[in-house]
């Protein structure tokens, strides 16, 4: 079963140009699997992805991952 969060990232990657920063906002908590997948996706596509959920904000880049609670 696919996760809506990962589908949102795939949609953002396919509909934006290279180098564009993605902002994904979710009204529920991001699970650990999706968080790890986001880190790998940033490394593969050399994109910055900012993930915001109810409690945390995560900034995932090619060489870094920062999380704020």
Buried (B, 14 or more C-beta within 10 A) or exposed (E): EEEEBBEBBEEBBEEEEEEEEBEBEBEEEBEEEBBEBBBEBBEEBEBBBBBBBEEEEBBBBEEEBEEEE
